[in-house]
């Protein structure tokens, strides 16, 4: 392995990143051979504000990168209650003494104890007023020094991630009271445009504003892996992306309507979303408001239509139950469609046109039970609403206008079982709300 030159090893590493699919073995190919050796000789300043919490004493003012990675890994696992079952390697699973049936029972009990990743039994969400409690900001333990661009809940653990223009990605444990910080990483000269968990929750993918470099942060290994190039990608910058629901593909949105690695849809593609119930189907909306439905298996456009009354499309979201599609426009109008009608008709009519925003609808998100649609505009303060589904009426008690805490919202997200709702704002905060109708995280 060490007989290859650095140039040859970097070339081999770049070839492992194939179009939109990130191959798992690139960590072994590149880092375990050359980079890990260099880690032994590099020292990191532990007095930096992003790392001082990782030092256990004043004697650790300097620390090797290898030891720092191990410390980050230990801290994350401690916050998670130890190594979770979804992060165990195949080798460890093979070495377990108990039989397969016992393993399955233990994994199930462990998941229930640590994440509560199951929908609690509850009646349908009533319209009008939503019962909610304002909590301490999700990132109160380490507020951002600049605008936040991302907030996202972990897919299986009681953890939330924030990222933004202060060039950092932070993880917090969500308890609704203190929300302690787990860890933060600093990406030099890399203001984060968007960050997103992988489907299994083991990694974070992050893009910036200025170039095509993006990072993959492996939380279980404590490693930050730069991806300098993707074979066949000729874009000058990579900003927008989506991770497929099956976790196998990374969809990069380029200029002139290109979606890498897959296809060319239309000029100036503005937003896209996967259909959660179908890993091979996604929607894309062009700047002029034309919506495309694409089948990834056949690489064919199944249908396309123009969003009703839209002059410039800005955002879109699909409900997890496969029933609804929401399309936002620069005029602030959010049209909600039946996904079934969008598949069949060339001119579907919206089930409801939501007109509660007066500026561009830049963020849309359905909650996991498809009972709430969160809409927001980053063009104005307090321009965020929660819409009851299927009545399509806005909850009257959100936001609380007498208390200005939302400011300009740049990203919205619900926890896996809708127990919490958060957003990323222009003040560097992630306001957190407990939705009392839902019993689980």
C-alpha positions as CSV (number, residue, x, y, z in Angstrom):
1,X,0.0,0.0,0.0
2,X,2.8,2.5,0.9
3,X,4.7,1.8,-2.3
4,X,2.4,4.2,-4.2
5,X,3.3,7.9,-4.4
6,X,1.2,10.6,-2.9
7,X,0.1,11.7,-6.3
8,X,-1.0,8.1,-7.3
9,X,-2.8,7.7,-4.0
10,X,-4.8,11.0,-4.4
11,X,-5.7,9.9,-8.0
12,X,-7.0,6.6,-6.7
13,X,-8.9,8.4,-4.0
14,X,-10.6,10.8,-6.5
15,X,-11.6,7.8,-8.6
16,X,-13.5,6.3,-5.7
17,X,-16.0,9.2,-5.7
18,X,-18.2,8.1,-8.6
19,X,-20.7,10.7,-9.8
20,X,-23.4,11.0,-7.1
21,X,-22.5,7.8,-5.2
22,X,-20.0,8.0,-2.4
23,X,-18.1,4.7,-2.1
24,X,-17.5,3.6,1.5
25,X,-13.9,2.3,0.8
26,X,-12.4,5.7,0.0
27,X,-11.6,6.1,3.7
28,X,-9.5,3.0,3.6
29,X,-7.9,3.8,0.3
30,X,-6.7,7.3,1.2
31,X,-6.7,7.9,4.9
32,X,-5.5,4.6,6.4
33,X,-2.4,4.5,4.1
34,X,-0.9,8.0,4.0
35,X,-2.9,10.5,5.8
36,X,-3.0,8.6,9.1
37,X,0.8,8.6,9.2
38,X,0.9,12.4,8.9
39,X,-1.5,12.7,11.8
40,X,1.1,11.4,14.1
41,X,3.3,14.5,13.5
42,X,0.7,17.3,13.4
43,X,-0.4,19.1,16.5
44,X,-3.6,21.0,17.0
45,X,-4.2,24.1,19.1
46,X,-6.8,23.0,21.7
47,X,-7.4,26.5,23.0
48,X,-9.5,27.3,19.9
49,X,-13.1,28.0,20.8
50,X,-14.3,25.0,18.7
51,X,-12.0,22.6,20.5
52,X,-11.5,23.8,24.0
53,X,-14.3,21.6,25.4
54,X,-12.5,18.5,24.1
55,X,-9.4,19.2,26.3
56,X,-9.5,17.5,29.7
57,X,-6.8,19.6,31.3
58,X,-4.5,22.6,30.7
59,X,-1.8,20.1,29.9
60,X,-3.6,19.3,26.6
61,X,-3.1,22.7,25.1
62,X,-1.7,20.9,22.1
63,X,-2.9,17.6,20.8
64,X,-2.1,15.3,17.8
65,X,-4.8,15.1,15.2
66,X,-5.0,11.4,15.7
67,X,-5.8,11.8,19.4
68,X,-8.2,14.7,18.6
69,X,-10.2,12.4,16.3
70,X,-10.3,9.7,18.9
71,X,-11.5,12.3,21.5
72,X,-14.3,13.5,19.2
73,X,-15.3,9.9,18.5
74,X,-15.5,9.1,22.3
75,X,-17.4,12.3,23.0
76,X,-20.0,11.6,20.3
77,X,-20.5,7.9,21.4
78,X,-20.8,9.0,25.1
79,X,-23.6,11.5,24.2
80,X,-25.3,8.7,22.2
81,X,-25.1,6.4,25.2
82,X,-22.3,4.3,23.8
83,X,-21.9,2.7,20.3
84,X,-25.4,2.5,18.8
85,X,-26.5,-0.7,17.0
86,X,-26.8,1.1,13.7
87,X,-23.1,2.1,13.8
88,X,-21.6,-1.3,14.7
89,X,-19.4,-2.8,12.0
90,X,-20.1,-6.1,10.4
91,X,-17.0,-7.6,12.0
92,X,-18.1,-6.8,15.5
93,X,-21.5,-8.2,14.8
94,X,-20.0,-11.5,13.7
95,X,-17.9,-11.7,16.9
96,X,-20.9,-11.4,19.2
97,X,-21.3,-14.5,21.3
98,X,-25.1,-14.6,21.3
99,X,-27.1,-16.0,18.4
100,X,-28.8,-13.9,15.7
101,X,-32.2,-14.0,17.4
102,X,-30.8,-12.6,20.7
103,X,-29.0,-9.9,18.7
104,X,-32.2,-8.8,17.1
105,X,-34.0,-8.5,20.4
106,X,-31.1,-6.6,22.1
107,X,-30.9,-4.2,19.1
108,X,-34.6,-3.5,19.3
109,X,-34.4,-2.9,23.1
110,X,-31.4,-0.7,22.7
111,X,-33.0,1.4,20.0
112,X,-36.1,1.9,22.1
113,X,-34.0,2.9,25.1
114,X,-31.7,5.4,23.3
115,X,-33.6,7.0,20.5
116,X,-37.4,6.4,21.0
117,X,-37.6,6.2,17.2
118,X,-41.2,5.1,17.1
119,X,-44.4,7.1,16.5
120,X,-46.4,7.4,19.7
121,X,-50.1,6.6,19.5
122,X,-52.1,9.8,19.2
123,X,-55.3,11.0,17.6
124,X,-55.3,13.2,14.5
125,X,-53.8,16.6,15.0
126,X,-56.6,19.2,15.5
127,X,-56.6,22.4,13.6
128,X,-56.8,26.0,14.8
129,X,-54.3,26.1,17.7
130,X,-51.3,23.8,18.0
131,X,-50.2,23.0,21.5
132,X,-46.5,23.8,21.8
133,X,-43.8,24.9,24.2
134,X,-40.9,27.2,23.4
135,X,-37.7,25.6,24.5
136,X,-34.1,26.9,24.9
137,X,-32.5,27.4,21.5
138,X,-31.3,24.1,20.1
139,X,-27.8,25.5,19.7
140,X,-27.9,27.6,22.9
141,X,-24.7,25.9,24.2
142,X,-22.8,27.3,21.2
143,X,-24.6,29.9,19.2
144,X,-23.3,30.7,15.7
145,X,-21.3,33.9,15.2
146,X,-23.0,34.3,11.8
147,X,-26.1,33.3,9.9
148,X,-27.3,29.7,10.3
149,X,-28.1,28.0,7.0
150,X,-28.9,24.5,8.2
151,X,-30.7,22.8,11.0
152,X,-31.5,19.1,10.9
153,X,-32.5,16.4,13.3
154,X,-30.6,13.1,13.4
155,X,-32.6,10.3,11.7
156,X,-32.5,8.0,14.7
157,X,-30.8,9.6,17.7
158,X,-32.0,12.5,19.9
159,X,-29.5,14.8,18.3
160,X,-29.7,18.0,16.2
161,X,-27.2,19.5,13.8
162,X,-26.6,23.2,12.9
163,X,-24.3,24.7,10.4
164,X,-23.8,28.1,8.9
165,X,-21.6,31.0,7.7
166,X,-19.2,30.8,10.7
167,X,-17.6,27.8,9.0
168,X,-18.7,25.3,11.6
169,X,-20.9,22.2,12.0
170,X,-22.2,21.5,15.5
171,X,-24.1,18.7,17.1
172,X,-26.3,19.0,20.2
173,X,-28.2,16.5,22.3
174,X,-31.9,17.5,22.4
175,X,-33.6,17.3,25.8
176,X,-35.7,20.5,25.5
177,X,-34.1,22.0,28.6
178,X,-30.3,22.5,28.3
179,X,-29.6,20.9,24.8
180,X,-25.9,20.3,25.6
181,X,-23.3,20.5,22.8
182,X,-21.8,17.2,21.7
183,X,-19.1,18.6,19.5
184,X,-18.3,21.2,16.9
185,X,-15.9,21.1,13.9
186,X,-14.4,24.1,12.1
187,X,-14.0,24.0,8.3
188,X,-11.3,26.5,7.4
189,X,-12.5,29.1,4.8
190,X,-15.6,27.1,4.2
191,X,-18.9,29.0,5.1
192,X,-21.4,26.2,5.0
193,X,-24.2,26.6,2.5
194,X,-25.9,23.3,3.3
195,X,-25.3,20.3,5.5
196,X,-27.2,17.0,5.6
197,X,-27.0,13.7,7.5
198,X,-26.6,10.5,5.6
199,X,-29.5,8.1,5.8
200,X,-27.9,6.0,8.5
201,X,-26.9,9.1,10.4
202,X,-23.2,8.2,10.5
203,X,-22.0,11.0,8.2
204,X,-22.7,14.6,7.4
205,X,-22.2,16.0,3.8
206,X,-21.5,19.8,3.6
207,X,-21.3,22.2,0.7
208,X,-20.2,25.8,0.5
209,X,-20.9,28.9,-1.7
210,X,-17.8,29.4,-3.7
211,X,-16.4,26.2,-5.2
212,X,-17.0,22.5,-6.0
213,X,-15.2,21.2,-2.9
214,X,-17.4,19.6,-0.4
215,X,-16.8,17.7,2.9
216,X,-17.9,14.5,4.4
217,X,-17.7,14.4,8.2
218,X,-17.6,10.8,9.6
219,X,-18.9,11.2,13.1
220,X,-18.1,7.7,14.3
221,X,-14.5,8.0,13.2
222,X,-14.1,11.7,14.0
223,X,-12.7,12.4,10.5
224,X,-13.4,15.3,8.1
225,X,-12.8,14.1,4.5
226,X,-12.5,16.7,1.8
227,X,-13.9,15.7,-1.7
228,X,-12.0,17.9,-4.2
229,X,-13.5,16.4,-7.3
230,X,-16.2,14.1,-8.6
231,X,-15.5,12.3,-11.8
232,X,-17.4,13.8,-14.7
233,X,-18.4,16.9,-12.7
234,X,-17.4,20.1,-14.5
235,X,-19.4,22.6,-12.4
236,X,-17.5,25.6,-11.0
237,X,-19.3,25.3,-7.7
238,X,-21.5,22.8,-5.8
239,X,-24.2,24.1,-3.5
240,X,-27.5,22.3,-3.6
241,X,-27.7,18.6,-3.1
242,X,-30.0,15.8,-1.9
243,X,-29.3,12.4,-0.4
244,X,-31.5,9.7,-1.8
245,X,-33.8,7.9,0.7
246,X,-32.0,4.6,0.2
247,X,-28.7,6.3,1.0
248,X,-27.0,5.0,-2.2
249,X,-26.9,8.2,-4.2
250,X,-26.0,11.9,-3.9
251,X,-27.8,14.2,-6.2
252,X,-25.9,17.4,-7.0
253,X,-27.7,20.3,-8.5
254,X,-25.6,22.2,-11.0
255,X,-26.0,25.1,-13.4
256,X,-28.1,25.2,-16.5
257,X,-30.5,22.6,-15.1
258,X,-27.9,19.7,-14.7
259,X,-28.5,17.2,-12.0
260,X,-25.3,15.1,-11.5
261,X,-24.8,12.3,-12.1
262,X,-28.1,11.7,-13.7
263,X,-29.7,14.0,-16.2
264,X,-30.4,17.4,-17.7
265,X,-33.9,18.6,-16.9
266,X,-34.3,22.3,-17.7
267,X,-32.5,25.6,-17.6
268,X,-32.1,27.1,-14.1
269,X,-33.4,24.3,-12.0
270,X,-34.2,25.9,-8.6
271,X,-35.1,23.1,-6.2
272,X,-35.7,19.4,-6.1
273,X,-36.9,16.8,-3.6
274,X,-37.1,13.0,-3.5
275,X,-40.4,11.3,-3.0
276,X,-39.8,9.7,0.5
277,X,-41.9,6.5,-0.3
278,X,-40.0,5.9,-3.5
279,X,-36.3,5.9,-3.7
280,X,-36.2,6.2,-7.4
281,X,-38.6,9.0,-8.0
282,X,-38.0,12.7,-7.5
283,X,-39.6,16.1,-8.3
284,X,-37.7,19.2,-9.6
285,X,-39.0,22.7,-10.1
286,X,-37.5,25.1,-12.7
287,X,-37.2,28.8,-12.3
288,X,-40.2,29.5,-14.5
289,X,-42.3,27.2,-12.3
290,X,-42.3,24.1,-14.5
291,X,-42.3,20.9,-12.3
292,X,-40.7,17.7,-13.5
293,X,-41.3,14.2,-12.2
294,X,-38.4,11.9,-13.0
295,X,-37.9,8.1,-12.7
296,X,-34.4,7.3,-11.7
297,X,-34.6,3.7,-12.8
298,X,-35.4,4.4,-16.4
299,X,-33.9,7.9,-16.6
300,X,-37.2,9.2,-18.1
301,X,-39.4,12.1,-17.3
302,X,-42.8,10.6,-16.3
303,X,-44.7,13.9,-16.4
304,X,-44.2,17.7,-16.2
305,X,-46.6,20.5,-15.5
306,X,-46.5,24.2,-14.7
307,X,-47.2,25.2,-11.1
308,X,-50.5,27.0,-11.1
309,X,-50.0,30.7,-11.3
310,X,-46.3,30.5,-10.7
311,X,-43.9,32.9,-12.4
312,X,-40.8,31.9,-10.6
313,X,-40.4,28.7,-8.6
314,X,-38.3,28.8,-5.4
315,X,-38.9,25.6,-3.3
316,X,-40.7,22.3,-3.0
317,X,-41.4,19.5,-0.6
318,X,-43.0,16.1,-0.7
319,X,-44.9,14.5,2.2
320,X,-43.6,11.3,3.7
321,X,-46.8,9.4,3.1
322,X,-46.7,10.1,-0.7
323,X,-49.9,12.0,-0.7
324,X,-48.9,15.7,-1.1
325,X,-46.5,17.9,-3.0
326,X,-45.9,21.5,-2.1
327,X,-44.5,24.1,-4.5
328,X,-43.4,27.6,-3.3
329,X,-43.0,30.6,-5.5
330,X,-41.3,34.0,-5.5
331,X,-44.7,35.6,-4.9
332,X,-45.0,33.8,-1.5
333,X,-47.8,31.5,-2.7
334,X,-47.4,27.8,-1.7
335,X,-49.5,25.4,-3.8
336,X,-50.3,22.0,-2.4
337,X,-51.1,19.2,-4.9
338,X,-52.1,15.6,-4.8
339,X,-49.0,13.6,-5.8
340,X,-51.3,11.1,-7.6
341,X,-52.8,13.9,-9.7
342,X,-49.4,15.3,-10.5
343,X,-48.4,11.9,-11.9
344,X,-51.5,11.5,-14.1
345,X,-52.4,15.0,-15.3
346,X,-50.6,17.6,-17.4
347,X,-52.5,20.4,-15.7
348,X,-53.3,19.4,-12.1
349,X,-55.1,21.9,-9.9
350,X,-53.8,22.5,-6.4
351,X,-55.8,21.3,-3.5
352,X,-55.0,24.6,-1.8
353,X,-53.1,27.8,-2.5
354,X,-51.6,29.0,0.8
355,X,-51.1,32.7,0.7
356,X,-49.9,33.5,4.2
357,X,-46.5,34.6,3.1
358,X,-46.0,38.0,1.3
359,X,-42.3,37.4,0.3
360,X,-40.6,34.5,-1.5
361,X,-41.4,31.0,-0.1
362,X,-37.9,29.7,0.3
363,X,-38.3,26.8,2.7
364,X,-40.9,24.1,2.9
365,X,-41.1,21.0,5.1
366,X,-43.8,18.4,5.8
367,X,-43.6,16.7,9.3
368,X,-43.1,12.9,9.4
369,X,-46.8,12.2,9.9
370,X,-47.8,14.5,7.0
371,X,-50.1,16.5,9.3
372,X,-48.2,19.8,9.2
373,X,-46.6,21.8,6.4
374,X,-44.0,24.3,7.7
375,X,-43.4,27.2,5.3
376,X,-41.0,30.1,5.6
377,X,-39.4,33.0,3.8
378,X,-35.8,34.2,4.5
379,X,-36.7,37.6,3.0
380,X,-38.5,38.9,6.1
381,X,-38.5,38.5,9.9
382,X,-41.1,36.2,11.5
383,X,-42.2,35.0,8.0
384,X,-42.8,31.4,9.1
385,X,-46.1,29.5,9.4
386,X,-47.3,26.0,10.3
387,X,-50.1,24.8,8.1
388,X,-52.6,22.1,9.3
389,X,-53.1,19.2,6.9
390,X,-55.6,18.3,5.5
391,X,-57.6,21.4,6.3
392,X,-54.9,23.6,4.9
393,X,-55.4,26.2,7.6
394,X,-52.7,28.1,9.4
395,X,-52.2,27.5,13.1
396,X,-53.1,30.9,14.7
397,X,-50.7,30.8,17.6
398,X,-47.5,30.4,15.5
399,X,-45.4,32.5,15.3
400,X,-46.0,34.3,18.6
401,X,-45.9,37.9,17.3
402,X,-45.4,39.5,20.7
403,X,-42.1,37.6,21.0
404,X,-39.7,38.0,18.1
405,X,-37.5,34.9,18.0
406,X,-37.7,33.5,14.5
407,X,-36.2,36.4,12.5
408,X,-35.3,35.3,9.0
409,X,-35.6,31.6,8.7
410,X,-33.3,29.8,6.3
411,X,-34.1,26.1,7.0
412,X,-36.8,24.1,8.7
413,X,-37.0,20.6,10.2
414,X,-39.0,18.3,12.4
415,X,-37.6,15.6,14.6
416,X,-38.2,11.9,13.5
417,X,-41.5,11.6,15.3
418,X,-42.6,15.3,15.1
419,X,-42.0,15.9,18.9
420,X,-39.8,18.9,18.1
421,X,-39.6,21.6,15.4
422,X,-36.7,23.9,14.8
423,X,-35.4,26.4,12.2
424,X,-32.2,28.1,11.4
425,X,-32.3,31.9,11.5
426,X,-30.2,34.9,10.5
427,X,-29.1,35.7,14.0
428,X,-27.2,32.4,14.4
429,X,-29.8,30.7,16.5
430,X,-31.9,27.6,16.1
431,X,-35.2,28.3,17.9
432,X,-36.7,25.0,19.2
433,X,-40.3,24.2,19.9
434,X,-41.8,21.1,21.6
435,X,-45.0,20.0,19.8
436,X,-47.0,18.6,22.7
437,X,-49.5,16.7,20.5
438,X,-46.7,14.2,19.7
439,X,-45.5,11.9,22.5
440,X,-42.1,10.8,21.1
441,X,-39.0,12.6,19.8
